Amino acid sequence: MDFTKRNSVMLVTLLVNAFCMPLLNAEDRMIDPTFLYRNASTVEEKKSDITTTTCHYRPLFGQGDSDTSVVVGVARYGQAVIDPYGACTTIQYPDEDQVYIVLEGSGSVKYGNEIVPLKKEDYLYIPATIPNVLSNPSQVPLTVVIMGFHTKGFEKTQLPPQPLKANIEDVATQTVSGHPAAARFRLLMGDVDSKRDRLSAGHVLTSLFLMEIAPDGTNFPHHHEREEEIYLVLSGHGTMVAGGGMDGIAGRHPAKIGDAYFFRLNCTVGYYSAPDVASRILAVRSWYPGMVQKGAQH
């Protein structure tokens, strides 16, 4: 092969590679999903800043999970199980509000210098900067949902004068505008300006609530333009609505106890309870950083 022909072949090869490389890179590039799915019973335990030999943590979303880039305003969402007579480590976050919700058992939280007792379905707001530690002085395991929300960049609020705690069963059910009567809501916690929720506490968290959806009922599929949202199925079974397409058809996924879904901004979200059973869904919404809208209805 002469010099000119060899150079021509090399030029063609370089041009082919130049055009093909972007295509290969594009095919290899991962696209962030619009929602994430986990099940609390199948997620593996992982070491975290609260774990000990008697305190176990299953990360569902955020810190400790593999898809942390998808979850932005939510710092962590998972389940801690504390063995009988066990305890977690003391934690204190300068830029993270948290909420603890007891699913099973009883125990306590050392909140600053106070001891706050906890029983089943109690929920407690823990503002950033407050040192705290979960413990279980009982003979049965204590299971707690731990939610955390990044506060850096958000407007600072005053610390509450005492721990803010309530119980889910003490919050009456009610209907909410825009949702059918088949869905009843227990409005557990809102932001500091909330007038409708049992506790007015969050400045990243906008709404913590429990949905009780009658057999064959729904809360209607919908979406949120400024908030991330998480659903956790506590009881019952049905169909979770997550995502959708340009044709307006919502993606539907079988849902059972322990299923958890994280929804990004504008992701379609909803739930249909099965015809033969009522469902209870624990839900939380929180601001996406930079999307805060003062006085917004939640």
Backbone bond lengths (Angstrom), bond angles and torsions (degrees), N, CA, C in turn:
res aa  C-N    CA-C-N  psi(-1)  N-CA   C-N-CA  omega(-1)  CA-C   N-CA-C  phi
1 M - - - 1.472 - - 1.530 108.36 -
2 D 1.363 117.26 128.37 1.457 118.92 -178.13 1.523 110.35 -77.87
3 F 1.365 115.93 171.77 1.458 122.90 -173.03 1.535 111.52 -61.26
4 T 1.364 116.14 -43.64 1.466 120.48 -177.00 1.521 111.38 -65.03
5 K 1.339 115.71 -44.12 1.464 119.98 -179.03 1.516 111.04 -66.12
6 R 1.352 115.92 -39.41 1.465 120.20 -179.49 1.534 109.97 -63.96
7 N 1.329 117.37 -40.70 1.460 121.02 178.20 1.529 111.59 -64.82
8 S 1.329 116.07 -36.69 1.468 119.93 178.84 1.524 111.02 -64.21
9 V 1.341 116.13 -43.34 1.466 120.93 178.57 1.528 110.72 -62.00
10 M 1.350 116.70 -43.54 1.459 121.01 179.32 1.523 111.20 -63.11
11 L 1.338 116.89 -38.09 1.463 121.04 179.99 1.523 110.82 -65.49
12 V 1.349 115.68 -44.51 1.465 119.94 178.58 1.520 110.47 -61.65
13 T 1.332 118.10 -41.99 1.472 122.37 179.25 1.519 111.37 -61.46
14 L 1.338 115.91 -43.74 1.456 120.21 179.00 1.523 111.90 -63.00
15 L 1.358 115.75 -40.93 1.454 119.32 179.37 1.528 111.89 -65.94
16 V 1.334 116.44 -41.59 1.470 120.63 177.75 1.523 110.18 -60.92
17 N 1.330 116.34 -46.25 1.460 120.26 179.98 1.521 111.30 -62.77
18 A 1.333 115.83 -38.91 1.465 119.88 -179.03 1.524 111.66 -63.59
19 F 1.356 116.25 -37.20 1.462 119.62 179.99 1.528 112.26 -80.73
20 C 1.311 117.42 -30.78 1.468 120.76 -176.42 1.517 113.11 -81.66
21 M 1.339 117.97 -32.77 1.457 120.88 -176.61 1.523 112.92 -57.06
22 P 1.369 119.73 -46.56 1.461 118.68 177.79 1.514 112.78 -60.27
23 L 1.361 116.40 -35.65 1.457 119.13 179.26 1.512 110.92 -65.96
24 L 1.341 116.30 -41.71 1.456 119.93 178.92 1.517 110.75 -65.21
25 N 1.332 116.18 -42.76 1.448 119.42 179.17 1.521 111.73 -64.65
26 A 1.337 115.37 -37.56 1.462 119.27 178.88 1.518 111.04 -64.65
27 E 1.329 117.06 -39.47 1.460 120.69 179.93 1.523 111.13 -68.22
28 D 1.340 116.25 -33.53 1.455 120.06 -178.73 1.521 112.55 -78.92
29 R 1.319 117.26 -20.45 1.462 120.71 -175.56 1.523 110.61 -70.56
30 M 1.352 116.09 130.63 1.455 121.12 178.28 1.529 110.16 -81.67
31 I 1.307 116.25 138.25 1.459 121.86 178.11 1.527 108.19 -100.65
32 D 1.329 116.75 128.63 1.458 120.19 -179.93 1.527 110.39 -63.63
33 P 1.330 117.58 132.55 1.470 120.35 178.55 1.520 111.01 -72.90
34 T 1.331 116.55 160.52 1.461 120.81 177.80 1.527 111.33 -84.26
35 F 1.348 116.97 -17.43 1.462 120.25 175.63 1.526 108.60 -147.12
36 L 1.322 115.89 161.83 1.461 122.22 176.77 1.518 108.52 -124.40
37 Y 1.335 116.00 144.79 1.468 121.35 178.18 1.522 109.74 -122.47
38 R 1.313 116.32 135.88 1.466 122.70 172.86 1.530 108.11 -141.54
39 N 1.334 116.20 161.10 1.460 120.49 170.19 1.520 108.00 -125.52
40 A 1.328 115.64 128.53 1.462 121.04 -172.49 1.526 113.02 -62.10
41 S 1.327 117.72 -25.69 1.466 119.77 -177.62 1.527 113.05 -85.39
42 T 1.325 117.34 -15.86 1.469 119.91 -177.11 1.527 113.53 -108.72
43 V 1.325 117.48 -16.01 1.464 120.19 177.51 1.530 109.20 -67.66
44 E 1.313 116.83 134.33 1.458 120.81 -178.53 1.522 111.92 -74.17
45 E 1.329 115.09 146.50 1.459 119.94 173.32 1.526 109.56 -66.23
46 K 1.329 115.70 145.73 1.461 120.76 176.80 1.520 109.81 -138.09
47 K 1.312 115.21 151.32 1.454 119.61 175.10 1.522 108.76 -68.72
48 S 1.308 116.37 141.20 1.461 121.27 176.74 1.518 107.98 -145.34
49 D 1.326 115.44 -174.33 1.456 118.78 -177.93 1.523 113.01 -73.44
50 I 1.351 118.87 -7.77 1.464 120.04 177.26 1.528 112.76 -105.42
51 T 1.327 117.86 -13.19 1.457 119.64 -169.96 1.529 112.67 -74.80
52 T 1.342 113.62 147.47 1.456 123.37 173.01 1.524 106.22 -139.11
53 T 1.321 117.41 -171.01 1.467 120.17 176.42 1.521 111.84 -67.93
54 T 1.345 116.90 -17.79 1.470 121.01 -179.76 1.519 112.97 -116.44
55 C 1.308 117.41 1.87 1.471 121.79 179.91 1.516 108.39 -125.19
56 H 1.316 117.05 118.17 1.464 123.30 -172.28 1.530 109.37 -117.56
57 Y 1.333 116.08 143.87 1.470 119.83 -175.98 1.518 110.77 -131.78
58 R 1.346 114.66 132.29 1.467 122.15 173.91 1.526 108.27 -112.08
59 P 1.335 118.41 107.83 1.468 120.35 179.18 1.524 111.01 -77.62
60 L 1.314 116.60 125.92 1.459 120.56 176.94 1.521 110.76 -98.17
61 F 1.326 116.93 -47.87 1.463 121.39 179.07 1.532 109.64 -140.54
62 G 1.315 116.18 152.76 1.453 120.10 177.84 1.517 112.42 78.95
63 Q 1.335 116.87 -140.81 1.447 122.74 -175.84 1.528 112.11 -50.73
64 G 1.333 115.58 124.92 1.460 121.31 179.19 1.516 114.46 94.05
65 D 1.329 117.69 -15.50 1.462 122.01 179.32 1.525 109.17 -93.44
66 S 1.323 116.88 162.62 1.465 121.28 -175.39 1.522 113.24 -79.24
67 D 1.348 118.25 -27.06 1.468 121.10 -174.90 1.529 111.51 -101.34
68 T 1.323 117.22 50.64 1.457 119.99 -175.58 1.532 112.65 -67.47
69 S 1.340 118.34 -24.04 1.466 120.08 -178.41 1.521 112.02 -68.27
70 V 1.314 117.70 -24.75 1.463 122.15 -179.15 1.532 110.79 -77.08
71 V 1.325 115.85 -31.75 1.462 122.49 -176.20 1.523 108.15 -95.05
72 V 1.327 117.96 116.96 1.468 121.01 -170.40 1.527 112.68 -108.85
73 G 1.323 117.52 -62.34 1.460 120.02 -179.24 1.510 113.37 -76.75
74 V 1.328 117.17 -29.61 1.464 121.89 178.29 1.517 108.69 -78.91
75 A 1.323 116.56 124.25 1.465 121.17 179.83 1.516 111.62 -81.04
76 R 1.318 116.57 -41.40 1.472 121.49 -179.52 1.514 109.19 -160.74
77 Y 1.326 115.14 154.91 1.457 122.33 174.23 1.520 105.98 -155.18
78 G 1.318 116.95 118.26 1.458 119.41 -178.04 1.513 111.28 -166.72
79 Q 1.345 115.04 -174.39 1.455 121.28 179.62 1.514 110.07 -120.19
80 A 1.331 114.41 131.21 1.462 121.05 173.39 1.520 108.47 -106.36
81 V 1.331 116.37 136.90 1.457 122.11 174.29 1.523 107.39 -120.85
82 I 1.331 115.65 120.36 1.462 120.77 -179.46 1.524 108.10 -106.91
83 D 1.320 116.18 124.14 1.459 121.84 -179.32 1.527 111.08 -63.92
84 P 1.342 117.26 159.18 1.469 119.42 174.83 1.529 111.29 -52.08
85 Y 1.302 115.88 131.54 1.465 124.94 -179.78 1.531 112.37 62.36
86 G 1.324 116.49 22.67 1.459 121.07 179.97 1.520 111.75 -101.80
87 A 1.334 115.31 178.00 1.459 121.10 179.48 1.516 109.98 -156.96
88 C 1.335 115.82 153.94 1.460 122.03 173.00 1.528 108.66 -89.33
89 T 1.319 117.11 -178.61 1.450 120.60 175.32 1.533 109.49 -87.21
90 T 1.310 116.42 158.49 1.458 121.59 176.26 1.525 109.21 -72.45
91 I 1.325 116.13 133.43 1.465 121.13 179.03 1.519 109.82 -126.70
92 Q 1.313 115.82 155.31 1.453 122.09 176.72 1.522 107.94 -155.83
93 Y 1.323 116.35 115.90 1.455 120.90 -177.13 1.527 110.26 -109.31
94 P 1.327 118.49 127.43 1.464 120.28 179.34 1.523 113.27 -74.90
95 D 1.341 117.20 -22.14 1.471 120.67 -174.85 1.523 111.68 -136.29
96 E 1.320 116.95 43.95 1.465 119.81 179.51 1.517 111.13 -152.95
97 D 1.331 116.39 114.29 1.464 121.55 169.75 1.523 108.65 -79.32
98 Q 1.347 116.50 149.31 1.453 120.17 178.40 1.520 111.33 -134.72
99 V 1.326 114.93 159.17 1.456 123.04 171.66 1.517 107.60 -132.89
100 Y 1.331 116.70 131.75 1.467 122.70 173.86 1.526 108.03 -107.19
101 I 1.339 116.95 135.02 1.461 122.42 177.16 1.526 108.06 -130.72
102 V 1.325 117.02 122.27 1.466 121.48 -177.66 1.523 109.67 -83.55
103 L 1.331 116.49 119.02 1.469 120.75 176.07 1.524 111.91 -90.34
104 E 1.330 116.28 -39.97 1.473 120.79 -179.28 1.522 109.29 -145.84
105 G 1.337 115.20 145.61 1.450 120.29 174.56 1.517 113.04 88.17
106 S 1.320 114.65 -168.31 1.457 121.69 178.19 1.520 108.71 -146.22
107 G 1.317 116.12 158.64 1.454 119.81 -178.24 1.512 110.21 -175.02
108 S 1.326 115.76 -146.79 1.461 119.39 179.85 1.518 109.87 -157.83
109 V 1.323 114.88 162.57 1.453 122.47 174.08 1.526 107.83 -125.58
110 K 1.319 116.65 128.56 1.456 119.21 168.54 1.522 106.29 -83.01
111 Y 1.321 115.74 109.92 1.464 124.60 -173.80 1.523 106.36 -108.66
112 G 1.333 116.23 100.57 1.459 118.15 -171.93 1.513 109.45 62.09
113 N 1.320 116.62 -118.48 1.471 121.23 177.85 1.517 112.48 -102.21
114 E 1.334 117.48 5.82 1.463 121.48 -178.76 1.526 111.16 -104.61
115 I 1.331 115.90 152.05 1.459 122.12 172.55 1.524 107.74 -105.85
116 V 1.337 116.26 119.31 1.455 121.90 -179.04 1.526 108.74 -107.34
117 P 1.345 118.69 112.79 1.468 120.13 178.06 1.522 111.11 -69.86
118 L 1.315 116.40 147.81 1.456 122.45 179.83 1.517 110.27 -130.20
119 K 1.321 115.64 138.75 1.464 120.86 173.18 1.517 108.29 -130.24
120 K 1.328 116.67 176.01 1.461 121.45 -176.23 1.529 110.68 -54.91
121 E 1.328 115.41 132.06 1.457 126.91 178.43 1.525 113.58 70.48
122 D 1.336 117.98 12.23 1.458 119.82 166.16 1.524 109.08 -72.55
123 Y 1.328 116.31 148.08 1.468 120.54 172.34 1.523 108.90 -135.39
124 L 1.324 115.53 143.54 1.462 122.73 -171.17 1.516 109.57 -135.03
125 Y 1.334 115.31 132.12 1.460 121.32 175.88 1.523 109.27 -92.53
126 I 1.346 116.63 130.42 1.458 121.92 179.51 1.526 108.20 -123.03
127 P 1.325 117.85 104.04 1.466 120.12 -179.49 1.515 111.95 -70.88
128 A 1.327 115.39 155.81 1.461 120.77 176.43 1.520 109.74 -54.44
129 T 1.307 115.48 147.45 1.482 127.50 178.28 1.524 113.50 87.02
130 I 1.356 119.13 -13.07 1.463 120.36 -179.35 1.534 109.84 -85.17
131 P 1.344 118.96 116.45 1.470 119.58 175.73 1.524 109.76 -68.42
132 N 1.329 116.94 140.96 1.458 119.69 -178.20 1.521 110.43 -154.00
133 V 1.320 115.42 158.70 1.468 120.81 178.01 1.528 108.85 -150.17
134 L 1.322 116.19 132.73 1.462 123.48 176.50 1.522 109.95 -85.69
135 S 1.332 117.12 137.60 1.463 120.43 175.53 1.518 109.85 -142.85
136 N 1.333 115.18 160.55 1.461 121.92 -176.68 1.527 109.65 -132.28
137 P 1.338 117.52 96.08 1.466 120.25 179.28 1.521 113.73 -84.68
138 S 1.346 117.53 7.74 1.464 120.83 -175.10 1.526 111.81 -97.51
139 Q 1.331 114.53 179.91 1.466 121.63 -177.37 1.524 113.18 -93.41
140 V 1.330 117.68 -1.14 1.471 121.05 -179.33 1.522 109.10 -124.29
141 P 1.329 117.97 154.50 1.474 120.33 -179.71 1.525 112.12 -60.34
142 L 1.308 115.26 149.62 1.457 123.51 177.18 1.523 107.88 -111.20
143 T 1.340 117.07 122.82 1.468 121.84 179.80 1.521 109.32 -113.47
144 V 1.335 115.67 125.19 1.464 121.59 -174.56 1.528 109.80 -131.54
145 V 1.332 116.47 132.32 1.458 121.11 169.12 1.527 107.67 -81.81
146 I 1.328 115.95 129.07 1.458 121.40 178.44 1.524 108.91 -113.49
147 M 1.326 115.85 121.79 1.459 122.11 177.04 1.525 108.35 -116.59
148 G 1.317 116.88 137.57 1.454 120.65 176.38 1.522 110.61 -133.08
149 F 1.334 116.65 146.35 1.464 121.76 -176.38 1.524 109.69 -135.33
150 H 1.341 116.19 129.35 1.460 121.52 -179.31 1.532 110.01 -64.69
151 T 1.326 117.06 127.19 1.466 120.45 179.39 1.519 113.05 -104.71
152 K 1.325 117.90 -9.73 1.461 119.85 -178.53 1.531 109.87 -62.09
153 G 1.330 115.58 129.54 1.458 120.46 -178.74 1.518 113.75 92.50
154 F 1.338 116.76 -12.13 1.460 120.55 177.30 1.526 110.06 -92.10
155 E 1.310 115.94 156.72 1.451 121.29 178.41 1.529 110.77 -61.52
156 K 1.315 116.79 133.39 1.455 121.05 179.52 1.525 110.50 -72.56
157 T 1.334 116.09 146.30 1.458 121.20 176.14 1.529 108.88 -126.78
158 Q 1.313 116.24 159.33 1.454 120.56 179.11 1.520 110.65 -70.52
159 L 1.327 115.63 146.56 1.456 119.79 175.35 1.521 109.33 -69.16
160 P 1.338 118.02 142.02 1.471 119.63 177.32 1.523 110.08 -65.49
161 P 1.327 118.12 148.84 1.467 120.49 -178.01 1.522 113.74 -67.92
162 Q 1.329 117.53 -19.87 1.464 122.09 177.15 1.529 108.14 -148.70
163 P 1.345 117.23 162.89 1.469 119.46 178.70 1.522 111.19 -57.51
164 L 1.324 116.36 138.48 1.459 122.40 179.67 1.527 108.62 -99.56
165 K 1.329 115.53 108.86 1.461 121.40 -176.48 1.521 109.34 -137.36
166 A 1.340 116.20 146.00 1.461 121.76 174.32 1.529 107.50 -151.05
167 N 1.335 115.69 177.59 1.462 121.36 178.05 1.516 109.53 -121.46
168 I 1.331 115.74 137.56 1.463 120.73 -176.24 1.523 111.92 -55.64
169 E 1.338 117.28 -44.52 1.466 120.30 -175.88 1.525 112.38 -67.30
170 D 1.321 118.45 -19.32 1.465 121.22 178.75 1.524 112.51 -82.63
171 V 1.330 117.43 -6.39 1.455 121.69 179.72 1.527 108.39 -97.67
172 A 1.319 116.89 118.79 1.464 121.23 -176.46 1.523 111.29 -66.22
173 T 1.337 115.72 149.37 1.463 120.26 174.72 1.527 109.98 -80.27
174 Q 1.323 115.76 152.47 1.451 121.53 178.20 1.520 109.27 -156.10
175 T 1.317 115.51 161.62 1.460 119.21 172.98 1.527 108.56 -85.28
176 V 1.319 115.21 158.24 1.457 121.64 179.85 1.521 108.36 -126.00
177 S 1.320 116.05 135.90 1.458 121.46 -178.80 1.529 111.18 -53.90
178 G 1.327 116.07 134.90 1.454 121.67 179.28 1.514 113.86 92.52
179 H 1.346 116.92 -6.12 1.468 121.20 178.86 1.530 109.27 -121.45
180 P 1.331 118.68 148.44 1.464 121.21 -177.05 1.530 111.78 -70.81
181 A 1.329 115.64 162.96 1.461 121.68 -178.49 1.527 112.28 -64.77
182 A 1.325 117.40 -20.56 1.470 120.89 179.13 1.520 112.11 -66.66
183 A 1.325 117.13 -16.88 1.463 121.77 177.73 1.522 109.18 -106.78
184 R 1.330 116.30 116.81 1.456 122.19 176.95 1.529 108.36 -106.72
185 F 1.309 116.37 142.08 1.467 121.60 -173.41 1.525 111.07 -119.48
186 R 1.320 115.58 137.12 1.466 121.90 166.89 1.532 105.58 -105.85
187 L 1.314 116.97 110.41 1.465 122.41 -175.06 1.526 108.26 -87.27
188 L 1.317 116.16 97.39 1.455 122.46 -168.43 1.520 113.35 -82.55
189 M 1.340 116.22 -45.22 1.458 119.69 -174.70 1.516 110.00 -153.76
190 G 1.336 115.63 138.90 1.453 121.17 174.48 1.511 110.32 -128.33
191 D 1.324 116.27 -167.22 1.459 118.70 178.44 1.527 110.15 -77.52
192 V 1.325 116.51 179.88 1.462 120.80 -173.00 1.527 112.56 -64.53
193 D 1.318 117.56 -18.28 1.465 120.89 -179.27 1.527 112.84 -98.59
194 S 1.328 117.09 3.16 1.461 120.41 -175.77 1.527 111.46 -66.55
195 K 1.329 115.50 139.34 1.466 122.02 175.91 1.524 112.02 -112.67
196 R 1.329 117.62 -5.97 1.465 119.77 -173.64 1.521 112.84 -108.86
197 D 1.341 118.20 -20.99 1.460 121.71 -173.66 1.529 111.27 -89.58
198 R 1.335 116.69 156.04 1.459 120.35 -179.89 1.528 111.17 -60.72
199 L 1.338 116.59 -44.63 1.456 120.78 176.95 1.522 109.63 -116.77
200 S 1.308 116.72 136.48 1.467 122.19 175.49 1.514 106.73 -111.75
201 A 1.324 116.91 101.12 1.460 118.81 -167.41 1.521 114.36 -136.73
202 G 1.318 118.12 -45.42 1.455 121.08 -166.61 1.516 113.78 -75.80
203 H 1.328 115.50 153.32 1.462 119.32 166.48 1.520 111.02 -122.44
204 V 1.337 118.03 -7.74 1.463 123.24 165.39 1.530 108.18 -107.19
205 L 1.331 115.99 -48.82 1.462 120.74 172.14 1.521 109.14 -63.11
206 T 1.323 116.34 131.58 1.463 120.47 178.81 1.522 112.55 -108.64
207 S 1.343 117.58 -28.71 1.467 119.19 -178.39 1.529 110.23 -161.74
208 L 1.327 115.29 120.78 1.464 122.68 171.11 1.518 106.30 -114.48
209 F 1.337 117.03 125.18 1.455 119.19 -174.99 1.518 110.97 -152.38
210 L 1.324 114.82 159.48 1.455 121.93 174.47 1.518 108.02 -113.22
211 M 1.324 116.73 128.84 1.462 121.91 175.83 1.519 109.68 -101.74
212 E 1.314 116.40 131.07 1.462 122.35 172.94 1.527 106.47 -113.88
213 I 1.325 115.28 108.53 1.467 121.02 -172.16 1.524 109.26 -108.95
214 A 1.316 115.78 123.19 1.461 122.19 -176.33 1.530 111.13 -65.03
215 P 1.353 117.25 159.77 1.465 119.83 175.88 1.518 111.57 -52.28
216 D 1.322 115.49 132.63 1.464 122.95 -179.57 1.536 112.55 66.43
217 G 1.335 116.42 14.26 1.460 120.58 -179.87 1.520 111.82 -98.13
218 T 1.328 115.79 172.61 1.460 121.74 -179.32 1.524 109.44 -148.81
219 N 1.326 116.19 162.62 1.464 121.05 170.40 1.530 110.94 -101.33
220 F 1.322 116.57 7.64 1.470 125.11 -177.66 1.538 111.14 70.02
221 P 1.315 117.63 126.94 1.476 120.54 172.94 1.524 110.89 -60.70
222 H 1.336 116.01 142.23 1.461 121.87 -177.67 1.523 108.16 -159.85
223 H 1.315 118.24 -174.06 1.457 121.09 176.82 1.528 109.27 -149.85
224 H 1.333 115.33 164.89 1.464 121.65 -179.99 1.526 108.83 -126.26
225 E 1.312 115.69 130.61 1.461 120.91 -173.72 1.519 113.65 -84.65
226 R 1.337 118.08 -18.15 1.465 120.36 -174.12 1.522 113.76 -129.25
227 E 1.329 117.31 -0.04 1.462 119.66 -172.96 1.527 112.36 -127.83
228 E 1.323 115.06 145.33 1.464 121.86 166.95 1.530 107.63 -86.76
229 E 1.334 116.03 153.88 1.467 119.43 -177.36 1.522 109.86 -143.78
230 I 1.337 114.97 148.90 1.475 121.73 178.00 1.524 108.41 -133.13
231 Y 1.345 116.01 133.63 1.458 123.01 172.83 1.530 108.78 -113.57
232 L 1.332 116.51 139.17 1.459 122.95 172.98 1.520 108.13 -130.42
233 V 1.339 117.55 122.74 1.467 121.91 -179.85 1.522 108.63 -79.63
234 L 1.344 116.54 115.38 1.469 121.51 179.43 1.519 112.41 -90.76
235 S 1.325 116.72 -34.86 1.467 120.18 178.02 1.518 109.09 -156.34
236 G 1.345 114.70 160.45 1.455 120.51 -177.95 1.513 112.51 83.66
237 H 1.301 115.88 -172.37 1.461 121.62 175.91 1.528 108.17 -156.19
238 G 1.317 115.11 163.41 1.453 119.34 -178.03 1.510 111.12 174.56
239 T 1.323 115.58 -139.23 1.457 121.97 -176.88 1.523 109.45 -128.70
240 M 1.322 116.18 123.95 1.463 121.27 175.75 1.517 108.87 -90.19
241 V 1.321 115.89 135.07 1.458 121.22 174.72 1.527 107.47 -99.07
242 A 1.311 116.10 121.56 1.466 120.88 -177.60 1.515 109.00 -145.78
243 G 1.324 116.87 115.70 1.456 120.53 178.64 1.513 111.60 79.63
244 G 1.301 115.30 177.20 1.455 121.11 -179.31 1.514 110.03 -179.74
245 G 1.298 117.02 -171.94 1.463 121.44 -178.22 1.510 111.91 -131.90
246 M 1.330 115.93 -176.30 1.463 121.02 -178.62 1.520 112.17 -68.59
247 D 1.332 116.48 -15.91 1.459 119.38 178.88 1.528 111.80 -82.10
248 G 1.351 116.55 -2.31 1.461 119.83 178.02 1.512 114.16 82.07
249 I 1.314 117.78 0.99 1.471 120.93 179.38 1.528 108.63 -84.82
250 A 1.322 116.36 122.87 1.461 120.88 -177.36 1.528 110.34 -79.61
251 G 1.328 115.92 140.31 1.455 120.38 175.03 1.514 110.64 -68.08
252 R 1.312 118.14 134.02 1.465 122.61 -177.20 1.518 109.96 -120.36
253 H 1.348 115.18 136.01 1.460 121.20 -174.81 1.528 109.24 -137.21
254 P 1.348 118.25 132.31 1.462 119.90 177.08 1.524 110.16 -57.57
255 A 1.331 116.46 137.14 1.461 120.72 -176.07 1.523 110.47 -128.96
256 K 1.342 115.42 139.77 1.467 121.50 -178.78 1.523 108.79 -138.81
257 I 1.327 115.89 176.63 1.462 121.55 -179.70 1.526 110.31 -57.44
258 G 1.308 116.08 133.72 1.463 121.91 179.55 1.504 114.58 92.13
259 D 1.339 117.75 -11.15 1.461 120.27 177.76 1.529 109.62 -70.75
260 A 1.332 115.38 135.37 1.459 121.46 179.06 1.521 108.73 -129.70
261 Y 1.319 115.75 138.04 1.464 122.08 179.29 1.525 109.69 -128.11
262 F 1.333 115.42 132.71 1.455 121.76 171.00 1.523 107.88 -104.41
263 F 1.337 117.38 131.59 1.461 122.61 -177.36 1.526 109.66 -116.06
264 R 1.320 116.56 124.98 1.462 121.20 175.56 1.528 110.56 -74.63
265 L 1.330 115.76 174.82 1.456 120.23 176.70 1.525 110.74 -54.67
266 N 1.319 115.94 137.26 1.468 123.54 174.57 1.520 114.67 66.49
267 C 1.327 117.50 5.81 1.465 119.56 174.69 1.530 109.17 -73.68
268 T 1.312 116.93 135.46 1.462 120.19 175.99 1.523 109.48 -65.82
269 V 1.339 116.52 134.02 1.461 122.35 -176.93 1.523 109.07 -138.62
270 G 1.313 116.39 140.91 1.456 120.65 177.70 1.516 110.14 179.42
271 Y 1.332 115.90 176.59 1.470 120.01 -178.39 1.526 109.10 -151.04
272 Y 1.350 115.88 139.39 1.453 123.53 173.04 1.532 108.00 -120.00
273 S 1.320 117.10 119.70 1.460 119.77 176.52 1.526 109.66 -76.20
274 A 1.322 116.59 146.91 1.468 120.94 179.81 1.537 109.77 -63.29
275 P 1.330 117.27 156.33 1.471 119.98 -176.08 1.523 114.64 -61.00
276 D 1.349 117.41 -23.47 1.461 119.62 -172.64 1.523 114.18 -106.78
277 V 1.336 117.88 8.88 1.457 117.77 -173.69 1.533 110.92 -153.78
278 A 1.328 115.74 144.89 1.456 121.02 171.34 1.524 108.89 -85.00
279 S 1.318 117.30 154.78 1.459 121.92 -178.55 1.526 110.22 -127.23
280 R 1.321 114.92 147.83 1.467 121.56 174.47 1.526 107.59 -119.14
281 I 1.322 116.60 124.35 1.463 123.19 -176.64 1.529 108.75 -122.03
282 L 1.319 116.63 121.57 1.458 121.28 172.86 1.522 107.60 -87.48
283 A 1.331 116.42 125.93 1.460 120.45 -174.63 1.521 110.52 -131.58
284 V 1.331 114.72 147.66 1.460 119.72 176.32 1.526 109.25 -143.62
285 R 1.333 115.19 138.56 1.457 121.32 175.13 1.519 108.83 -121.27
286 S 1.325 115.92 148.92 1.461 120.72 179.56 1.514 109.65 -150.20
287 W 1.336 115.51 153.36 1.461 120.14 -178.68 1.521 112.04 -62.81
288 Y 1.302 115.42 139.83 1.459 121.71 165.43 1.525 106.25 -79.54
289 P 1.342 118.63 133.36 1.470 120.08 -178.11 1.528 112.20 -51.84
290 G 1.322 115.93 131.89 1.458 121.51 179.86 1.507 114.24 86.89
291 M 1.344 118.08 -4.34 1.456 121.66 -176.32 1.530 113.02 -108.21
292 V 1.327 117.78 10.26 1.450 120.80 -176.75 1.525 111.12 -61.94
293 Q 1.324 116.47 133.36 1.459 121.95 178.02 1.531 108.25 -126.76
294 K 1.307 117.51 108.18 1.461 122.12 -177.95 1.534 110.91 -59.56
295 G 1.343 114.22 134.44 1.449 119.64 176.76 1.513 114.82 75.21
296 A 1.324 118.07 10.67 1.467 121.56 -178.68 1.529 110.85 -68.02
297 Q 1.320 115.83 144.36 1.465 121.18 173.38 1.525 109.26 -80.55
298 H 1.321 116.48 138.92 1.472 119.55 -178.84 1.530 108.78 -114.72
